Amino acid sequence: MRQNWWMNWKTGRIVLVHEFEQDIRNPDTARLLSVPRSVASEFARYAQGANKNKFVRWLMKRAPLMRICSDGTYVEFEYAYTSDRNPYAAVVQWVEECGSTDLSLRIVNLQTGRRVAESADKFIQRDT
């Protein structure tokens, strides 16, 4: 079963979502995830559904958000930040709260291009 979450990797807040673009445009979801008002006020610059990936990448460069997708056997984490330290801590938090150490992880930093693919167990041992 496929599941999706938005996570604010600075605050640790995790929100289960149905569809990334649609749900983050909901003012309540944006508020829960501490999306700055100045950023949320610019959402209208991007027509909903026109180019979802462009909108989501733009958003992750302006707010400390991580897009998380899972199919039950692997989980993909995407974020855009100059460092991996804080987002990696958020990955560990997500695995402990929502996932399992049996999962395979794919972690992508869209800002630096860095990619990590390994088991959750190995990632947690290495990162802590």
MIVEX-407884 format. One record per residue: x, z, y of N, C-alpha, C in turn. Coordinates in pm, 1 decimal. Layout:
BEGIN
       nx       nz       ny      cax      caz      cay       cx       cz       cy
        X        Z        Y        X        Z        Y        X        Z        Y
...
END
This chain:
BEGIN
       nx       nz       ny      cax      caz      cay       cx       cz       cy
     83.8      0.0   -118.6      0.0      0.0      0.0     88.2      0.0    124.7
     64.7    -91.6    213.5    142.9   -104.2    336.3     92.2     -4.7    440.0
    187.9     64.5    504.1    153.8    156.4    611.9    249.9    132.7    728.7
    200.9    160.0    848.2    278.9    140.6    969.8    271.2    264.2   1057.4
    381.8    293.6   1123.9    387.9    404.5   1218.1    464.6    362.3   1341.8
    429.6    423.5   1454.1    514.5    427.4   1570.7    573.9    566.2   1573.5
    698.3    578.1   1615.1    761.7    708.3   1629.9    840.9    710.3   1759.6
    824.4    816.2   1834.7    910.3    838.8   1950.1   1031.8    912.4   1896.0
   1146.6    844.7   1891.2   1263.4    904.3   1827.4   1327.1   1013.6   1912.0
   1285.5   1029.3   2037.7   1335.5   1141.6   2119.0   1253.9   1267.6   2096.2
   1122.0   1251.9   2087.3   1034.9   1368.7   2072.9   1004.4   1401.1   1927.0
   1021.5   1303.8   1839.0    988.1   1323.6   1698.3    841.3   1301.1   1666.9
    763.3   1261.1   1764.7    619.6   1238.3   1743.8    598.1   1111.7   1661.7
    517.0   1121.4   1556.5    488.9   1010.4   1465.7    339.1    982.8   1467.6
    302.4    855.3   1480.6    160.8    817.3   1481.1    140.2    704.3   1381.0
     53.2    727.1   1284.2     14.6    623.8   1188.2    -72.4    522.3   1261.2
    -40.6    394.2   1246.3   -114.8    290.4   1317.4   -161.2    181.4   1221.1
   -261.4    108.8   1265.8   -311.9     -4.5   1188.5   -231.7   -129.9   1220.6
   -212.7   -155.2   1351.1   -140.0   -273.6   1396.3    -59.1   -233.8   1519.5
     70.0   -263.6   1518.4    161.2   -213.2   1621.1    119.2   -247.4   1763.1
    103.2   -375.6   1791.1     74.3   -415.5   1928.6    -59.8   -361.6   1975.5
   -161.7   -379.8   1897.0   -296.0   -336.8   1935.1   -301.1   -186.0   1958.1
   -242.3   -109.8   1867.6   -253.2     35.9   1877.1   -170.7     94.4   1990.7
    -53.0     39.6   2020.9     28.2     95.6   2129.4    -34.5     65.2   2265.0
   -116.2    -37.7   2272.2   -185.7    -68.7   2397.7   -299.4     29.8   2424.3
   -340.8    103.5   2323.6   -443.0    206.1   2341.8   -381.6    318.3   2426.2
   -440.9    350.8   2540.7   -382.4    453.2   2628.1   -359.2    588.0   2558.9
   -446.9    625.2   2466.1   -429.7    752.9   2394.9   -305.3    750.1   2306.5
   -283.1    638.3   2236.9   -164.7    626.0   2152.1    -38.4    623.9   2237.1
    -40.1    548.0   2344.6     76.0    541.9   2433.9    108.0    680.7   2489.8
      6.8    755.3   2525.2     25.6    890.6   2577.8     82.2    983.7   2470.2
     27.8    976.6   2348.8     78.5   1060.1   2238.4    226.6   1034.9   2213.0
    267.9    910.7   2230.2    406.5    873.4   2203.5    495.5    882.1   2328.0
    440.3    936.5   2435.6    514.7    957.0   2560.4    572.4    828.1   2618.1
    496.5    719.2   2606.4    537.8    594.9   2671.5    524.5    617.7   2821.5
    631.4    596.8   2898.7    621.9    619.3   3043.1    508.7    537.8   3106.1
    440.2    596.7   3201.0    329.1    527.2   3267.9    376.4    397.1   3331.7
    498.6    398.9   3385.6    551.7    278.3   3448.8    565.3    164.0   3348.4
    595.0    197.3   3223.0    605.2     95.7   3118.1    465.5     52.1   3074.2
    377.3    147.7   3049.2    240.3    115.7   3006.1    167.7     30.5   3109.6
    198.8     52.7   3236.1    132.2    -26.0   3340.1    173.7   -173.4   3337.2
    282.4   -204.7   3267.8    329.3   -343.1   3256.7    278.3   -414.9   3131.0
    204.3   -346.7   3046.0    153.7   -409.0   2922.9     78.2   -538.4   2951.2
      3.9   -540.2   3059.6    -79.6   -656.7   3091.1      2.7   -783.0   3116.7
    132.6   -768.7   3143.7    218.7   -886.2   3162.5    228.4   -970.3   3035.8
    198.4   -906.1   2922.6    205.6   -973.0   2792.8     64.4   -985.8   2736.6
     17.8  -1108.3   2722.1   -116.3  -1131.1   2667.4   -121.2  -1079.0   2524.4
   -222.0   -999.8   2495.8   -233.2   -940.8   2362.2   -245.9  -1049.0   2257.0
   -162.8  -1038.8   2154.2   -165.7  -1132.2   2043.4    -87.7  -1259.9   2066.0
    -45.2  -1286.1   2189.2     23.5  -1412.1   2219.5    161.9  -1418.3   2156.1
    238.2  -1312.3   2170.1    371.2  -1306.7   2110.6    403.1  -1160.6   2080.4
    350.9  -1113.4   1968.5    361.3   -971.9   1933.0    505.4   -923.2   1928.4
    592.6   -998.8   1862.8    731.0   -953.0   1848.6    802.0   -943.7   1982.8
    776.3  -1038.3   2072.9    837.7  -1032.8   2205.5    791.1   -908.0   2279.3
    662.5   -878.6   2274.1    608.0   -759.2   2339.4    667.9   -632.6   2280.1
    670.9   -622.2   2148.4    720.8   -501.4   2081.9    869.0   -479.9   2112.6
    947.7   -586.0   2110.8   1091.3   -572.5   2143.9   1110.0   -531.3   2289.7
   1032.5   -590.1   2379.4   1037.2   -551.1   2519.8   1007.9   -401.8   2532.6
    903.7   -356.4   2464.7    862.1   -216.9   2471.6    970.5   -123.1   2418.2
   1029.8   -156.8   2303.1   1130.2    -68.6   2243.7   1257.4    -61.3   2327.9
   1279.2   -157.3   2415.5   1395.1   -151.4   2506.6   1367.0    -63.6   2627.9
   1240.2    -29.7   2650.8   1202.5     48.1   2768.2   1150.6    187.5   2736.1
   1123.2    213.9   2610.9   1074.0    345.0   2568.4   1141.8    381.1   2435.6
   1162.4    508.8   2410.7   1232.0    549.7   2287.6   1141.1    542.3   2164.4
   1098.5    421.5   2133.5   1006.0    401.4   2022.4   1074.9    334.2   1905.5
   1027.9    369.4   1787.8   1075.7    311.1   1663.3    954.0    258.8   1587.8
    964.6    135.6   1541.4    858.5     74.5   1461.0    894.4     97.3   1315.0
    800.2    151.2   1238.3    826.3    186.5   1098.5    720.6    119.5   1010.9
    766.5     46.3    907.8    677.6    -21.6    813.2    718.7     17.2    672.4
    621.4     42.3    587.3    651.6     75.0    448.3    553.4      5.7    355.2
    607.2    -38.0    241.3    518.8    -92.1    137.8    511.5      2.5     18.7
    568.9    121.3     31.3    565.8    219.3    -76.6    696.5    228.2   -153.5
    777.0    122.7   -150.0    907.0    126.0   -217.9   1022.5    116.9   -118.3
    999.4     51.8     -7.3   1101.7     45.1     97.5   1035.9     75.6    231.6
   1120.4    116.2    325.9   1074.6    143.4    461.1   1170.5     74.8    556.9
   1114.4      6.2    655.8   1197.6    -57.3    757.8   1175.6     13.5    889.7
   1285.4     47.5    955.8   1285.3    113.2   1085.6   1349.2     18.1   1185.2
   1282.3     -6.4   1296.5   1337.2    -91.4   1401.8   1329.6    -16.7   1534.6
   1437.5    -24.0   1610.3   1442.1     35.8   1742.3   1542.7    -43.0   1825.2
   1551.3    -12.9   1954.0   1646.2    -80.8   2042.4   1709.5     25.2   2132.3
   1834.3     59.7   2102.9   1904.0    161.7   2180.3   2053.2    138.0   2167.4
   2128.1    186.7   2264.4   2272.7    163.4   2265.3   2347.8    246.1   2162.4
   2285.9    351.6   2111.9   2348.9    439.6   2013.4   2256.9    454.5   1892.9
   2315.7    489.1   1779.7   2234.8    510.1   1659.2   2207.7    658.1   1630.9
   2279.2    748.9   1697.8   2274.3    890.7   1663.0   2132.3    948.9   1666.5
   2065.1    942.4   1779.3   1930.9   1000.1   1790.0   1828.7    926.9   1702.9
   1827.2    794.2   1702.1   1734.7    726.1   1612.6   1760.7    759.8   1464.0
   1886.7    776.4   1423.9   1914.9    811.9   1284.9   1857.6    949.3   1251.1
   1865.3   1042.4   1343.6   1805.4   1173.8   1320.7   1654.1   1160.6   1302.5
   1592.8   1068.3   1376.0   1448.8   1044.9   1362.6   1415.7    984.3   1226.4
   1502.6    898.4   1174.2   1482.1    842.1   1039.9   1481.2    954.7    937.5
   1577.0   1045.5    947.5   1583.5   1159.8    855.1   1455.0   1241.4    866.1
   1408.8   1267.8    989.1   1284.3   1342.2   1009.0   1168.0   1271.3    940.6
   1157.3   1138.8    960.1   1046.4   1064.9    900.1   1050.6   1074.8    748.2
   1168.0   1058.5    689.3   1179.5   1066.6    542.9   1133.9   1204.3    495.4
   1174.1   1309.5    564.8   1136.8   1445.1    524.8    988.3   1473.2    542.6
    925.7   1417.7    646.7    785.8   1446.8    676.3    686.5   1349.0    613.9
    723.1   1222.3    602.7    627.2   1119.8    562.6    667.2   1043.1    437.7
    792.8   1047.1    403.1    842.1    961.0    296.1    892.5   1037.2    176.4
    998.8    983.9    119.4   1057.2   1038.7     -2.0   1201.9    992.6     -9.4
   1285.9   1071.6    -71.7   1425.6   1031.5    -87.4   1440.7    921.1   -191.3
   1332.3    883.5   -260.0   1335.8    774.2   -358.1   1321.7    636.3   -292.3
   1290.6    631.8   -165.4   1267.9    505.8    -96.4   1398.2    434.6    -61.8
   1389.3    303.9    -49.1   1499.4    224.6      5.6   1473.3    207.9    154.5
   1578.3    222.2    233.9   1565.1    212.8    378.6   1633.3     87.6    430.9
   1572.0     27.6    529.7   1633.8    -78.7    608.4   1620.0    -35.2    753.4
   1732.9    -18.0    818.9   1733.3     31.9    956.0   1797.7    -74.5   1044.1
   1726.1   -115.1   1148.4   1772.8   -223.8   1233.9   1771.9   -178.0   1379.6
   1889.6   -185.1   1442.3   1900.3   -159.0   1585.3   1896.0   -294.8   1654.9
   1785.7   -324.9   1719.1   1767.1   -454.7   1783.7   1855.0   -471.1   1906.8
   1904.1   -362.1   1961.1   1990.2   -368.0   2079.5   2132.3   -409.6   2041.6
   2184.8   -349.7   1934.3   2324.5   -374.2   1895.9   2338.8   -472.5   1780.6
   2229.7   -496.8   1708.9   2235.7   -583.2   1591.2   2281.2   -511.9   1465.4
   2308.3   -383.7   1475.2   2354.6   -308.0   1357.7   2240.6   -292.3   1257.5
   2275.0   -312.2   1129.6   2177.1   -299.5   1020.9   2234.5   -210.5    912.0
   2148.7   -126.9    855.6   2186.5    -40.6    744.1   2081.1    -59.2    636.6
   2125.6    -74.9    513.9   2033.2    -83.3    400.7   2089.4      4.6    289.4
   2018.4    113.4    258.3   2061.4    201.9    150.3   1946.5    293.5    111.5
   1966.6    370.2      7.1   1862.2    462.1    -37.2   1846.1    574.9     64.3
   1726.2    627.8     72.3   1700.2    738.6    164.0   1788.5    857.6    129.0
   1804.0    883.9      0.6   1886.3    996.3    -43.4   2029.9    982.0      7.0
   2088.1    865.6    -11.2   2226.0    841.3     33.2   2235.8    847.7    184.7
   2137.2    792.1    256.1   2139.2    794.2    401.8   2134.4    937.0    453.4
   2047.4   1019.0    397.5   2035.0   1157.8    442.1   2161.9   1234.9    415.6
   2221.6   1215.6    299.2   2347.3   1284.2    267.9   2457.2   1242.4    364.2
   2463.5   1116.4    397.2   2567.4   1064.7    486.0   2544.3   1108.6    629.6
   2419.7   1111.3    670.8   2388.5   1137.4    811.2   2390.0   1286.1    846.4
   2370.0   1372.8    750.4   2362.3   1515.9    783.2   2494.1   1585.7    763.9
END
